[in-house]
Amino acid sequence: AGEQTVVDGETLLEERCTECHGLDRTTSQEKTRAEWEATVSRMVNQGAELNEDEKTVLVDYLAETYGP
């Protein structure tokens, strides 16, 4: 009980990352996993609401879907 279900990366992207900018800002990028990790950390510092598990899921999704 009390266990949170971590949503998938696509949902996180659509729900958390579009609070401040459009999806095209993300989907037009091609970055390595390390670059996505830095980007996601920067966005969290700017107020994106992601816990550590969600950050990992999101970075994995971004690296897989929008990698070089």
Stockholm file with secondary structure:
# STOCKHOLM 1.0

chainA/1-68         AGEQTVVDGETLLEERCTECHGLDRTTSQEKTRAEWEATVSRMVNQGAELNEDEKTVLVDYLAETYGP
#=GR chainA/1-68 SS CCCCCCCCHHHHHHHHGGGTSCHHHHHTCCCCHHHHHHHHHHHHHTTCCCCHHHHHHHHHHHHHHSCC
#=GC SS_cons        CCCCCCCCHHHHHHHHGGGTSCHHHHHTCCCCHHHHHHHHHHHHHTTCCCCHHHHHHHHHHHHHHSCC
//
